[in-house]
């Protein structure tokens, strides 16, 4: 079993808390039945992997499911943006719901990819004695935490104004 580093564990737990908060605010959304399972499963995977259970088979399956649900929802939101002309694909206007959903699904996809990479260490390093999470996974998780918390802080604390549906 791969040993998660302290940085990877901390980043996983921070992402778990962000996804827990994200799932808790989905119930007033008209399509909550897509977003709640996405964020709740991402929370669970990050939480379990954050405490060191990287190679549990059911967790890897949930991570794969969350990854593909995230990809599906990212495409769904990108198509909605294009069809309804709400915001451009590269828009950073977090007042728009579709932009927030695009970032949320993107964060889940990236997080699940990195979690699956960390879990695959067990297979890749069978012949080596050292079975640690690769450095690129650690750095990727750190970047993901900084980006997601930075955007959340910027939107909810610094930005003034109404959210659009």
DSSP file (Angstrom, degrees, kcal/mol; ACC not computed):
  #  RESIDUE AA STRUCTURE BP1 BP2  ACC     N-H-->O    O-->H-N    N-H-->O    O-->H-N    TCO  KAPPA ALPHA  PHI   PSI    X-CA   Y-CA   Z-CA
    1    1 A X              0   0    0      0, 0.0   130,-0.1     0, 0.0     2,-0.1   0.000 360.0 360.0 360.0 135.7    0.0    0.0    0.0
    2    2 A X        -     0   0    0    117,-0.2     2,-0.6   116,-0.1    52,-0.4  -0.418 360.0-129.9 -71.6 145.9    1.3    3.4   -0.9
    3    3 A X  B     -a  132   0A   0    128,-3.3   130,-1.3    -2,-0.1     2,-0.2  -0.863  17.9-136.7 -98.8 119.8    2.0    5.8    1.9
    4    4 A X        -     0   0    0     -2,-0.6     2,-0.1   128,-0.2   128,-0.0  -0.522  20.0-126.4 -73.4 142.7    0.5    9.2    1.5
    5    5 A X     >  -     0   0    0     -2,-0.2     4,-2.5     1,-0.1     5,-0.2  -0.342  24.6-106.7 -78.7 168.3    2.8   12.1    2.4
    6    6 A X  H  > S+     0   0    0      2,-0.2     4,-2.7     1,-0.2     5,-0.2   0.890 121.1  51.2 -63.6 -39.2    1.7   14.8    4.9
    7    7 A X  H  > S+     0   0    0      2,-0.2     4,-2.7     1,-0.2     5,-0.2   0.935 111.2  46.9 -64.0 -46.0    1.2   17.3    2.1
    8    8 A X  H  > S+     0   0    0      2,-0.2     4,-2.5     1,-0.2    -2,-0.2   0.922 113.8  48.3 -62.0 -44.2   -1.0   14.9    0.1
    9    9 A X  H  X S+     0   0    0     -4,-2.5     4,-2.4     2,-0.2    -2,-0.2   0.924 112.8  47.8 -62.6 -45.0   -3.0   14.0    3.2
   10   10 A X  H  X S+     0   0    0     -4,-2.7     4,-2.3     2,-0.2    -2,-0.2   0.930 113.3  47.5 -61.9 -46.0   -3.5   17.7    4.2
   11   11 A X  H  X S+     0   0    0     -4,-2.7     4,-2.5     1,-0.2    -1,-0.2   0.895 111.3  51.5 -63.1 -40.3   -4.5   18.6    0.6
   12   12 A X  H  X S+     0   0    0     -4,-2.5     4,-2.3    -5,-0.2    -1,-0.2   0.912 111.1  47.4 -63.4 -42.0   -6.9   15.7    0.4
   13   13 A X  H  X S+     0   0    0     -4,-2.4     4,-2.0     2,-0.2    -2,-0.2   0.876 111.6  50.6 -68.7 -36.3   -8.6   16.7    3.7
   14   14 A X  H  X S+     0   0    0     -4,-2.3     4,-2.0     2,-0.2    -2,-0.2   0.909 112.2  46.9 -66.2 -41.2   -8.8   20.3    2.6
   15   15 A X  H  X S+     0   0    0     -4,-2.5     4,-2.8     2,-0.2     5,-0.2   0.881 109.0  55.5 -67.4 -36.4  -10.5   19.3   -0.7
   16   16 A X  H  X S+     0   0    0     -4,-2.3     4,-2.3     1,-0.2    -2,-0.2   0.917 108.4  47.9 -60.7 -42.6  -12.8   16.9    1.3
   17   17 A X  H  X S+     0   0    0     -4,-2.0     4,-2.2     2,-0.2    -1,-0.2   0.894 112.1  49.1 -67.4 -37.7  -14.0   19.9    3.4
   18   18 A X  H  X S+     0   0    0     -4,-2.0     4,-2.4     2,-0.2    -2,-0.2   0.915 113.5  46.3 -66.0 -42.1  -14.5   22.1    0.3
   19   19 A X  H  X S+     0   0    0     -4,-2.8     4,-2.4     2,-0.2    -2,-0.2   0.840 109.9  54.5 -70.1 -31.8  -16.5   19.3   -1.4
   20   20 A X  H  X S+     0   0    0     -4,-2.3     4,-1.7    -5,-0.2    -2,-0.2   0.932 111.2  45.0 -64.1 -45.0  -18.5   18.7    1.8
   21   21 A X  H  X S+     0   0    0     -4,-2.2     4,-1.0     1,-0.2    -2,-0.2   0.922 112.6  52.0 -63.7 -43.0  -19.5   22.3    1.8
   22   22 A X  H >< S+     0   0    0     -4,-2.4     3,-0.5     1,-0.2    -2,-0.2   0.891 110.0  48.2 -61.7 -40.4  -20.2   22.3   -1.9
   23   23 A X  H >< S+     0   0    0     -4,-2.4     3,-1.1     1,-0.2    -1,-0.2   0.838 106.0  58.9 -69.8 -30.7  -22.5   19.3   -1.5
   24   24 A X  H 3< S+     0   0    0     -4,-1.7     3,-0.4     1,-0.2    -1,-0.2   0.732 105.0  49.2 -72.0 -20.4  -24.3   20.9    1.4
   25   25 A X  T << S+     0   0    0     -4,-1.0     3,-0.5    -3,-0.5    -1,-0.2   0.276  88.9  85.6-100.6  12.0  -25.4   23.9   -0.7
   26   26 A X    X   +     0   0    0     -3,-1.1     3,-1.9     1,-0.2    -1,-0.2   0.632  62.8  84.8 -86.6 -13.7  -26.8   21.9   -3.6
   27   27 A X  T 3  S+     0   0    0     -3,-0.4    -1,-0.2     1,-0.3     5,-0.1   0.662  86.8  54.0 -72.1 -14.3  -30.3   21.3   -2.4
   28   28 A X  T 3  S+     0   0    0     -3,-0.5     2,-0.3     4,-0.1    -1,-0.3   0.411  89.3 100.8 -93.1   3.0  -31.7   24.6   -3.6
   29   29 A X  S X  S-     0   0    0     -3,-1.9     3,-1.4     1,-0.1     4,-0.1  -0.678  76.6-133.3 -86.4 137.8  -30.4   23.9   -7.1
   30   30 A X  T 3  S+     0   0    0     -2,-0.3     3,-0.2     1,-0.3    -1,-0.1   0.830 108.1  39.1 -61.1 -31.3  -32.9   22.7   -9.6
   31   31 A X  T >> S+     0   0    0      1,-0.2     3,-1.8     2,-0.1     4,-1.2  -0.231  72.9 136.4-111.8  44.7  -30.5   19.9  -10.8
   32   32 A X  H <>  +     0   0    0     -3,-1.4     4,-3.1     1,-0.3     5,-0.4   0.778  59.8  74.1 -59.5 -28.8  -29.2   19.0   -7.3
   33   33 A X  H 34 S+     0   0    0     -3,-0.2    -1,-0.3     1,-0.2     4,-0.2   0.660 102.8  40.9 -66.0 -15.7  -29.5   15.3   -8.2
   34   34 A X  H <> S+     0   0    0     -3,-1.8     4,-1.2     3,-0.1    -1,-0.2   0.847 120.6  40.3 -87.9 -46.9  -26.4   15.7  -10.4
   35   35 A X  H  X S+     0   0    0     -4,-1.2     4,-2.6     2,-0.2     5,-0.3   0.848 107.4  57.9 -79.9 -37.0  -24.3   17.9   -8.2
   36   36 A X  H  X S+     0   0    0     -4,-3.1     4,-2.8     1,-0.2     5,-0.3   0.954 109.6  44.3 -61.5 -49.9  -24.9   16.5   -4.8
   37   37 A X  H  > S+     0   0    0     -5,-0.4     4,-2.3    -4,-0.2     5,-0.3   0.883 113.2  53.8 -62.1 -34.5  -23.7   13.0   -5.7
   38   38 A X  H  X S+     0   0    0     -4,-1.2     4,-2.0     2,-0.2    -2,-0.2   0.971 116.1  35.9 -61.6 -54.0  -20.7   14.5   -7.5
   39   39 A X  H  X S+     0   0    0     -4,-2.6     4,-2.3     2,-0.2    -2,-0.2   0.871 117.1  52.7 -71.2 -36.1  -19.5   16.6   -4.6
   40   40 A X  H  X S+     0   0    0     -4,-2.8     4,-2.4    -5,-0.3    -1,-0.2   0.915 111.6  45.5 -66.6 -42.0  -20.4   14.0   -1.9
   41   41 A X  H  X S+     0   0    0     -4,-2.3     4,-2.5    -5,-0.3     5,-0.2   0.900 112.8  50.6 -68.8 -38.5  -18.5   11.3   -3.7
   42   42 A X  H  X S+     0   0    0     -4,-2.0     4,-2.3    -5,-0.3     5,-0.2   0.895 110.5  51.0 -63.9 -38.6  -15.5   13.6   -4.2
   43   43 A X  H  X S+     0   0    0     -4,-2.3     4,-2.6   -24,-0.2    -2,-0.2   0.942 111.2  47.7 -60.8 -48.4  -15.7   14.5   -0.5
   44   44 A X  H  X S+     0   0    0     -4,-2.4     4,-2.8     2,-0.2     5,-0.3   0.910 112.1  48.3 -61.6 -44.7  -15.7   10.8    0.5
   45   45 A X  H  X S+     0   0    0     -4,-2.5     4,-2.6     1,-0.2     5,-0.3   0.937 114.8  45.2 -62.8 -46.9  -12.8    9.8   -1.8
   46   46 A X  H  X S+     0   0    0     -4,-2.3     4,-1.9    -5,-0.2    -2,-0.2   0.886 114.1  49.9 -64.8 -38.2  -10.7   12.7   -0.6
   47   47 A X  H  X S+     0   0    0     -4,-2.6     4,-1.2    -5,-0.2    -2,-0.2   0.953 113.9  43.0 -65.7 -50.2  -11.5   12.1    3.0
   48   48 A X  H  <>S+     0   0    0     -4,-2.8     5,-1.8     1,-0.2     3,-0.5   0.923 118.3  44.8 -63.0 -44.9  -10.7    8.4    3.0
   49   49 A X  H ><5S+     0   0    0     -4,-2.6     3,-1.0    -5,-0.3    -1,-0.2   0.812 106.5  61.7 -70.4 -28.2   -7.6    8.9    1.0
   50   50 A X  H 3<5S+     0   0    0     -4,-1.9    -1,-0.2    -5,-0.3    -2,-0.2   0.795 102.9  50.0 -66.7 -27.9   -6.6   11.8    3.2
   51   51 A X  T 3<5S-     0   0    0     -4,-1.2    -1,-0.2    -3,-0.5    -2,-0.2   0.430 129.4 -93.9 -93.2   2.1   -6.5    9.5    6.2
   52   52 A X  T < 5S+     0   0    0     -3,-1.0     2,-0.8    -4,-0.2     3,-0.2   0.597  85.9 123.7 108.9  11.6   -4.3    7.0    4.3
   53   53 A X    > < +     0   0    0     -5,-1.8     3,-1.1     1,-0.2    -3,-0.1  -0.442  26.6 149.8-100.6  59.9   -6.5    4.3    2.7
   54   54 A X  T 3   +     0   0    0     -2,-0.8    -1,-0.2   -52,-0.4    -5,-0.1   0.762  64.5  47.7 -66.2 -28.3   -5.2    4.9   -0.8
   55   55 A X  T 3   +     0   0    0     -3,-0.2     2,-0.4   -53,-0.2    -1,-0.2   0.230  69.5 132.8-106.6  17.9   -5.6    1.4   -2.2
   56   56 A X    <>  -     0   0    0     -3,-1.1     4,-1.8     1,-0.2     3,-0.3  -0.548  51.4-143.6 -68.4 123.9   -9.2    0.5   -1.1
   57   57 A X  H  > S+     0   0    0     -2,-0.4     4,-2.0     1,-0.2     5,-0.2   0.891  96.2  51.6 -59.6 -45.2  -10.9   -1.0   -4.2
   58   58 A X  H  > S+     0   0    0      1,-0.2     4,-2.2     2,-0.2    -1,-0.2   0.865 108.6  53.0 -62.2 -32.9  -14.3    0.5   -3.5
   59   59 A X  H  > S+     0   0    0     -3,-0.3     4,-2.5     2,-0.2    -1,-0.2   0.892 107.1  51.2 -68.5 -38.7  -12.8    3.9   -3.1
   60   60 A X  H  X S+     0   0    0     -4,-1.8     4,-2.2     2,-0.2    -1,-0.2   0.894 110.0  50.3 -63.8 -38.5  -11.1    3.6   -6.4
   61   61 A X  H  X S+     0   0    0     -4,-2.0     4,-2.3     2,-0.2    -2,-0.2   0.909 111.2  47.7 -66.1 -41.1  -14.4    2.7   -8.1
   62   62 A X  H  X S+     0   0    0     -4,-2.2     4,-2.8     2,-0.2    -2,-0.2   0.893 110.5  52.8 -65.1 -39.3  -16.1    5.6   -6.5
   63   63 A X  H  X S+     0   0    0     -4,-2.5     4,-2.4     2,-0.2    -2,-0.2   0.908 109.7  48.1 -63.3 -41.5  -13.3    7.9   -7.6
   64   64 A X  H  X S+     0   0    0     -4,-2.2     4,-2.4     2,-0.2    -2,-0.2   0.908 112.3  49.1 -64.5 -41.6  -13.7    6.6  -11.2
   65   65 A X  H  X S+     0   0    0     -4,-2.3     4,-2.5     2,-0.2    -2,-0.2   0.929 112.7  47.1 -63.0 -45.3  -17.4    7.1  -11.1
   66   66 A X  H  X S+     0   0    0     -4,-2.8     4,-2.6     2,-0.2    -2,-0.2   0.880 110.0  54.6 -64.1 -37.9  -17.0   10.7   -9.7
   67   67 A X  H  X S+     0   0    0     -4,-2.4     4,-2.2    -5,-0.2    -2,-0.2   0.950 112.4  41.7 -59.9 -49.4  -14.4   11.4  -12.4
   68   68 A X  H  X S+     0   0    0     -4,-2.4     4,-2.5     2,-0.2    -2,-0.2   0.855 113.9  51.7 -71.1 -33.9  -16.7   10.4  -15.2
   69   69 A X  H  X S+     0   0    0     -4,-2.5     4,-2.7     2,-0.2    -1,-0.2   0.905 110.4  50.6 -64.9 -40.1  -19.7   12.2  -13.7
   70   70 A X  H  X S+     0   0    0     -4,-2.6     4,-2.4     2,-0.2    -2,-0.2   0.904 110.2  48.6 -62.5 -42.2  -17.5   15.3  -13.4
   71   71 A X  H  X S+     0   0    0     -4,-2.2     4,-2.4     2,-0.2     5,-0.2   0.935 112.2  49.4 -62.7 -46.0  -16.5   15.0  -17.0
   72   72 A X  H  X S+     0   0    0     -4,-2.5     4,-2.6     1,-0.2    -2,-0.2   0.933 113.6  45.4 -58.4 -47.3  -20.2   14.6  -18.0
   73   73 A X  H  X S+     0   0    0     -4,-2.7     4,-2.5     2,-0.2    -1,-0.2   0.848 109.9  54.8 -69.1 -33.3  -21.3   17.6  -16.0
   74   74 A X  H  X S+     0   0    0     -4,-2.4     4,-2.4     2,-0.2    -1,-0.2   0.938 111.9  44.1 -62.0 -45.8  -18.4   19.7  -17.3
   75   75 A X  H  X S+     0   0    0     -4,-2.4     4,-2.6     2,-0.2    -2,-0.2   0.913 112.2  53.4 -64.6 -42.3  -19.5   18.9  -20.9
   76   76 A X  H  X S+     0   0    0     -4,-2.6     4,-2.3     1,-0.2    -2,-0.2   0.924 112.4  43.9 -57.2 -46.4  -23.2   19.6  -19.9
   77   77 A X  H  X S+     0   0    0     -4,-2.5     4,-2.5     2,-0.2    -1,-0.2   0.892 111.9  52.6 -68.6 -40.0  -22.3   23.0  -18.5
   78   78 A X  H  X S+     0   0    0     -4,-2.4     4,-2.0     2,-0.2    -1,-0.2   0.898 111.0  47.9 -62.8 -40.0  -20.1   23.9  -21.4
   79   79 A X  H  X S+     0   0    0     -4,-2.6     4,-3.3     2,-0.2     5,-0.3   0.913 110.4  51.5 -66.5 -42.6  -22.9   23.0  -23.9
   80   80 A X  H  X S+     0   0    0     -4,-2.3     4,-2.4     1,-0.2     6,-0.4   0.915 109.4  51.1 -59.1 -43.0  -25.4   25.1  -21.8
   81   81 A X  H  X>S+     0   0    0     -4,-2.5     5,-1.0     1,-0.2     4,-0.9   0.926 115.4  42.0 -58.2 -45.7  -23.0   28.0  -21.9
   82   82 A X  H  <5S+     0   0    0     -4,-2.0    -2,-0.2     2,-0.2     3,-0.2   0.939 116.4  45.9 -69.4 -48.3  -22.6   27.8  -25.7
   83   83 A X  H  <5S+     0   0    0     -4,-3.3    -2,-0.2     1,-0.2    -3,-0.2   0.914 123.0  33.9 -64.7 -45.0  -26.3   27.1  -26.5
   84   84 A X  H  <5S-     0   0    0     -4,-2.4    -1,-0.2    -5,-0.3    -2,-0.2   0.506 100.3-130.5 -91.9  -4.2  -27.8   29.8  -24.3
   85   85 A X  T  <5 +     0   0    0     -4,-0.9    -3,-0.2    -5,-0.2    -4,-0.1   0.854  56.7 145.7  61.3  36.0  -24.9   32.3  -24.7
   86   86 A X      < -     0   0    0     -5,-1.0     2,-0.3    -6,-0.4    -5,-0.1   0.969  67.6 -18.4 -72.0 -54.9  -24.6   32.8  -21.0
   87   87 A X  S    S-     0   0    0     -6,-0.2    -1,-0.3     4,-0.1    -2,-0.1  -0.974  76.7 -93.4-149.1 156.2  -20.9   33.2  -20.7
   88   88 A X    >   -     0   0    0     -2,-0.3     3,-1.8    -3,-0.1    -6,-0.0  -0.300  39.3-109.0 -69.9 160.0  -17.9   32.4  -22.8
   89   89 A X  T 3  S+     0   0    0      1,-0.3    -1,-0.1     3,-0.0    -8,-0.0   0.856 121.1  44.1 -58.4 -36.1  -16.0   29.2  -22.3
   90   90 A X  T 3  S+     0   0    0      2,-0.0    -1,-0.3     0, 0.0    -2,-0.1   0.280  86.1 135.2 -92.8   9.9  -13.1   31.0  -20.8
   91   91 A X    <   -     0   0    0     -3,-1.8    -4,-0.1     1,-0.1     0, 0.0  -0.306  37.3-170.9 -63.3 140.3  -15.2   33.3  -18.6
   92   92 A X        +     0   0    0     -2,-0.0     2,-1.4     8,-0.0    -1,-0.1   0.138  42.9 129.3-112.7  15.3  -14.2   33.7  -15.0
   93   93 A X    >   -     0   0    0      1,-0.2     3,-1.8     2,-0.1     6,-0.3  -0.577  36.6-173.5 -75.9  93.6  -17.4   35.6  -14.0
   94   94 A X  T 3  S+     0   0    0     -2,-1.4    -1,-0.2     1,-0.3     6,-0.1   0.483  73.1  79.2 -72.6  -1.0  -18.3   33.5  -10.9
   95   95 A X  T 3  S+     0   0    0     68,-0.1    69,-3.7     4,-0.1     2,-0.4   0.774  79.8  83.9 -71.3 -25.1  -21.6   35.4  -10.6
   96   96 A X  S <> S-     0   0    0     -3,-1.8     4,-1.9    67,-0.2     3,-0.3  -0.648  77.5-143.4 -81.7 130.5  -22.9   33.1  -13.4
   97   97 A X  H  > S+     0   0    0     67,-0.5     4,-2.7    -2,-0.4     5,-0.2   0.890  99.3  54.5 -59.7 -42.5  -24.1   29.7  -12.2
   98   98 A X  H  > S+     0   0    0      1,-0.2     4,-2.0     2,-0.2    -1,-0.2   0.833 107.0  51.3 -65.7 -30.8  -22.7   27.9  -15.2
   99   99 A X  H  > S+     0   0    0     -3,-0.3     4,-2.3    -6,-0.3    -1,-0.2   0.918 111.1  47.3 -71.0 -43.0  -19.2   29.3  -14.6
  100  100 A X  H  X S+     0   0    0     -4,-1.9     4,-2.6    -7,-0.2    -2,-0.2   0.909 113.7  48.6 -62.6 -41.3  -19.3   28.1  -11.0
  101  101 A X  H  X S+     0   0    0     -4,-2.7     4,-2.7     2,-0.2     5,-0.3   0.878 109.1  53.3 -66.0 -37.4  -20.6   24.7  -12.0
  102  102 A X  H  X S+     0   0    0     -4,-2.0     4,-2.1    -5,-0.2    -2,-0.2   0.931 112.6  43.6 -63.4 -45.3  -17.9   24.5  -14.7
  103  103 A X  H  X S+     0   0    0     -4,-2.3     4,-2.7     2,-0.2    -2,-0.2   0.911 113.1  52.4 -66.6 -41.3  -15.2   25.2  -12.1
  104  104 A X  H  X S+     0   0    0     -4,-2.6     4,-2.0     1,-0.2    -2,-0.2   0.932 112.4  43.6 -60.8 -46.9  -16.8   22.8   -9.6
  105  105 A X  H  X S+     0   0    0     -4,-2.7     4,-2.6     1,-0.2    -1,-0.2   0.876 113.3  53.1 -67.6 -35.5  -16.9   19.9  -12.0
  106  106 A X  H  X S+     0   0    0     -4,-2.1     4,-2.5    -5,-0.3    -2,-0.2   0.899 107.8  50.3 -64.4 -40.5  -13.4   20.7  -13.1
  107  107 A X  H  X S+     0   0    0     -4,-2.7     4,-2.5     2,-0.2    -2,-0.2   0.903 111.6  48.5 -63.7 -40.4  -12.1   20.7   -9.6
  108  108 A X  H  X S+     0   0    0     -4,-2.0     4,-3.0     2,-0.2     5,-0.3   0.936 111.1  49.8 -65.3 -45.5  -13.7   17.3   -9.0
  109  109 A X  H  X S+     0   0    0     -4,-2.6     4,-2.3     1,-0.2    -2,-0.2   0.936 114.3  44.6 -58.9 -47.5  -12.3   15.9  -12.2
  110  110 A X  H  X S+     0   0    0     -4,-2.5     4,-2.3     2,-0.2    -1,-0.2   0.912 114.4  49.1 -64.0 -42.6   -8.8   17.1  -11.3
  111  111 A X  H  X S+     0   0    0     -4,-2.5     4,-2.5    -5,-0.2    -2,-0.2   0.926 112.4  46.9 -63.8 -44.9   -9.1   15.9   -7.8
  112  112 A X  H  X S+     0   0    0     -4,-3.0     4,-2.5     2,-0.2    -1,-0.2   0.883 110.7  53.1 -66.9 -37.1  -10.3   12.4   -8.8
  113  113 A X  H  X S+     0   0    0     -4,-2.3     4,-2.2    -5,-0.3    -1,-0.2   0.947 112.2  44.8 -60.0 -47.7   -7.6   12.1  -11.4
  114  114 A X  H  X S+     0   0    0     -4,-2.3     4,-2.3     1,-0.2    -2,-0.2   0.877 112.1  52.0 -66.1 -37.7   -4.9   12.9   -8.8
  115  115 A X  H  X S+     0   0    0     -4,-2.5     4,-2.1     2,-0.2    -1,-0.2   0.905 110.6  48.2 -64.9 -40.2   -6.5   10.5   -6.2
  116  116 A X  H  X S+     0   0    0     -4,-2.5     4,-1.6     2,-0.2    -2,-0.2   0.873 110.1  52.3 -67.7 -36.1   -6.5    7.7   -8.8
  117  117 A X  H  < S+     0   0    0     -4,-2.2     4,-0.4     2,-0.2    -2,-0.2   0.912 109.9  48.8 -63.8 -41.7   -2.9    8.4   -9.7
  118  118 A X  H >< S+     0   0    0     -4,-2.3     3,-1.0     1,-0.2     4,-0.3   0.890 111.0  50.5 -64.2 -38.9   -2.0    8.2   -6.0
  119  119 A X  H >< S+     0   0    0     -4,-2.1     3,-0.9     1,-0.2     4,-0.3   0.780 102.3  61.4 -70.8 -26.2   -3.9    4.9   -5.7
  120  120 A X  T >X S+     0   0    0     -4,-1.6     4,-2.0     1,-0.2     3,-0.7   0.565  78.7  88.2 -78.5  -6.5   -2.1    3.5   -8.7
  121  121 A X  H <> S+     0   0    0     -3,-1.0     4,-2.4    -4,-0.4    -1,-0.2   0.860  78.7  64.0 -57.7 -35.4    1.3    3.8   -6.9
  122  122 A X  H <4 S+     0   0    0     -3,-0.9    -1,-0.2    -4,-0.3    -2,-0.2   0.892 108.0  40.0 -58.0 -41.2    0.7    0.4   -5.4
  123  123 A X  H X4 S+     0   0    0     -3,-0.7     3,-0.9    -4,-0.3    -1,-0.2   0.900 116.3  49.5 -74.3 -41.3    0.8   -1.2   -8.9
  124  124 A X  H 3< S+     0   0    0     -4,-2.0     3,-0.3     1,-0.2    -2,-0.2   0.803 115.0  40.9 -71.6 -31.1    3.6    0.9  -10.3
  125  125 A X  T 3< S+     0   0    0     -4,-2.4     3,-0.4    -5,-0.2    -1,-0.2  -0.084  71.8 124.3-111.3  33.8    6.1    0.5   -7.5
  126  126 A X  S <  S+     0   0    0     -3,-0.9    -1,-0.2     1,-0.2    -2,-0.1   0.891  79.9  43.7 -61.4 -40.0    5.7   -3.2   -6.7
  127  127 A X  S    S+     0   0    0     -3,-0.3    -1,-0.2     3,-0.0     2,-0.2   0.664 103.6  78.8 -83.2 -15.4    9.3   -4.0   -7.1
  128  128 A X  S    S-     0   0    0     -3,-0.4    -3,-0.0     1,-0.1     0, 0.0  -0.585  73.2-140.0 -90.9 155.5   10.6   -0.9   -5.3
  129  129 A X  S    S+     0   0    0     -2,-0.2     2,-0.6     1,-0.0    -1,-0.1   0.853  86.1  74.9 -78.9 -35.7   10.7   -0.7   -1.5
  130  130 A X        +     0   0    0      1,-0.1     2,-0.3  -128,-0.0    -2,-0.1  -0.683  54.4 175.6 -84.9 121.2    9.5    2.9   -1.5
  131  131 A X        +     0   0    0     -2,-0.6  -128,-3.3  -130,-0.1     2,-0.3  -0.645  23.4 145.9-124.6  72.8    5.8    3.3   -2.2
  132  132 A X  B     -a    3   0A   0     -2,-0.3     2,-0.2  -130,-0.2  -128,-0.2  -0.719  59.0 -90.0-107.3 158.7    5.1    7.0   -1.8
  133  133 A X        -     0   0    0   -130,-1.3   -15,-0.1    -2,-0.3     5,-0.1  -0.473  57.2-102.4 -62.3 132.0    2.7    9.2   -3.6
  134  134 A X    >>  -     0   0    0     -2,-0.2     4,-1.9   -17,-0.2     3,-0.6  -0.192  22.9-119.5 -60.1 151.4    4.5   10.7   -6.6
  135  135 A X  H 3> S+     0   0    0      1,-0.2     4,-2.8     2,-0.2     5,-0.2   0.865 112.3  57.3 -60.8 -38.8    5.8   14.3   -6.3
  136  136 A X  H 3> S+     0   0    0      1,-0.2     4,-2.2     2,-0.2    -1,-0.2   0.831 106.3  50.5 -65.0 -30.0    3.6   15.4   -9.3
  137  137 A X  H <> S+     0   0    0     -3,-0.6     4,-2.5     2,-0.2    -1,-0.2   0.913 110.9  48.7 -71.5 -43.1    0.5   14.2   -7.5
  138  138 A X  H  X S+     0   0    0     -4,-1.9     4,-2.3     2,-0.2    -2,-0.2   0.948 114.8  44.6 -58.2 -49.6    1.5   16.1   -4.3
  139  139 A X  H  X S+     0   0    0     -4,-2.8     4,-2.7     1,-0.2     5,-0.2   0.891 111.8  53.1 -64.6 -40.1    2.1   19.3   -6.3
  140  140 A X  H  X S+     0   0    0     -4,-2.2     4,-2.4    -5,-0.2    -1,-0.2   0.912 109.9  47.6 -61.3 -43.1   -1.0   18.8   -8.3
  141  141 A X  H  X S+     0   0    0     -4,-2.5     4,-2.4     2,-0.2    -2,-0.2   0.901 111.6  50.9 -64.9 -40.3   -3.1   18.5   -5.1
  142  142 A X  H  X S+     0   0    0     -4,-2.3     4,-2.4     2,-0.2    -2,-0.2   0.920 111.8  46.9 -63.3 -43.7   -1.4   21.6   -3.6
  143  143 A X  H  X S+     0   0    0     -4,-2.7     4,-2.7     1,-0.2     5,-0.2   0.903 111.3  52.2 -63.2 -41.4   -2.1   23.6   -6.7
  144  144 A X  H  X S+     0   0    0     -4,-2.4     4,-2.8    -5,-0.2     5,-0.3   0.902 109.9  48.5 -62.4 -42.2   -5.7   22.4   -6.7
  145  145 A X  H  X S+     0   0    0     -4,-2.4     4,-2.6     2,-0.2     5,-0.4   0.940 113.0  47.3 -63.2 -47.3   -6.2   23.4   -3.1
  146  146 A X  H  X S+     0   0    0     -4,-2.4     4,-2.1     1,-0.2    -2,-0.2   0.921 116.0  45.2 -61.5 -44.3   -4.7   26.9   -3.7
  147  147 A X  H  X S+     0   0    0     -4,-2.7     4,-2.5     2,-0.2     5,-0.2   0.936 116.8  43.1 -66.0 -47.0   -6.8   27.4   -6.8
  148  148 A X  H  X S+     0   0    0     -4,-2.8     4,-2.1    -5,-0.2    -2,-0.2   0.925 119.8  40.8 -70.4 -43.9  -10.1   26.2   -5.4
  149  149 A X  H  X S+     0   0    0     -4,-2.6     4,-2.8    -5,-0.3     5,-0.2   0.876 115.2  53.2 -70.9 -35.5   -9.8   27.9   -2.0
  150  150 A X  H  X S+     0   0    0     -4,-2.1     4,-2.7    -5,-0.4    -2,-0.2   0.928 111.7  44.3 -63.1 -45.3   -8.4   31.1   -3.7
  151  151 A X  H  X S+     0   0    0     -4,-2.5     4,-2.4     2,-0.2     5,-0.2   0.907 114.5  49.6 -66.7 -40.4  -11.4   31.2   -6.1
  152  152 A X  H  X S+     0   0    0     -4,-2.1     4,-2.8    -5,-0.2     5,-0.4   0.937 113.6  45.6 -63.2 -46.0  -13.8   30.5   -3.3
  153  153 A X  H  X>S+     0   0    0     -4,-2.8     4,-2.2     1,-0.2     5,-1.4   0.931 113.4  50.3 -61.6 -46.2  -12.3   33.2   -1.1
  154  154 A X  I  <>S+     0   0    0     -4,-2.7     5,-1.6    -5,-0.2    -1,-0.2   0.878 117.1  40.0 -60.7 -39.0  -12.2   35.7   -4.0
  155  155 A X  I  <5S+     0   0    0     -4,-2.4    -2,-0.2     3,-0.2    -1,-0.2   0.950 123.6  33.9 -77.3 -49.9  -15.8   35.1   -4.9
  156  156 A X  I  <5S+     0   0    0     -4,-2.8    -3,-0.2    -5,-0.2    -2,-0.2   0.749 131.4  26.4 -83.5 -23.2  -17.4   34.9   -1.5
  157  157 A X  I  <5S+     0   0    0     -4,-2.2    -3,-0.2    -5,-0.4    -2,-0.1   0.843 129.7  29.3-105.1 -47.6  -15.3   37.3    0.5
  158  158 A X  I   <S+     0   0    0     -5,-1.4     2,-0.4    -4,-0.1    -3,-0.2   0.850 102.9  77.3 -87.5 -35.9  -13.9   39.9   -1.9
  159  159 A X      < -     0   0    0     -5,-1.6     2,-0.4    -6,-0.3     0, 0.0  -0.604  63.8-158.4 -83.0 132.2  -16.5   40.0   -4.7
  160  160 A X        +     0   0    0     -2,-0.4     2,-0.2     2,-0.0    -3,-0.1  -0.832  43.3  64.5-105.5 146.3  -19.6   42.0   -4.0
  161  161 A X  S    S-     0   0    0     -2,-0.4     2,-0.3     2,-0.0    -2,-0.0  -0.715  78.1 -54.5 134.8 177.2  -22.9   41.5   -5.9
  162  162 A X        -     0   0    0     -2,-0.2     2,-0.3     1,-0.0    -2,-0.0  -0.632  44.6-122.7 -92.1 145.8  -25.7   39.1   -6.6
  163  163 A X        -     0   0    0     -2,-0.3     2,-0.3   -67,-0.0   -67,-0.2  -0.661  25.7-135.6 -82.2 143.6  -25.3   35.6   -8.0
  164  164 A X              0   0    0    -69,-3.7   -67,-0.5    -2,-0.3    -1,-0.0  -0.758 360.0 360.0 -99.2 148.3  -27.1   34.9  -11.2
  165  165 A X              0   0    0     -2,-0.3   -69,-0.1   -69,-0.1    -1,-0.1   0.458 360.0 360.0 -82.5 360.0  -29.0   31.7  -11.8
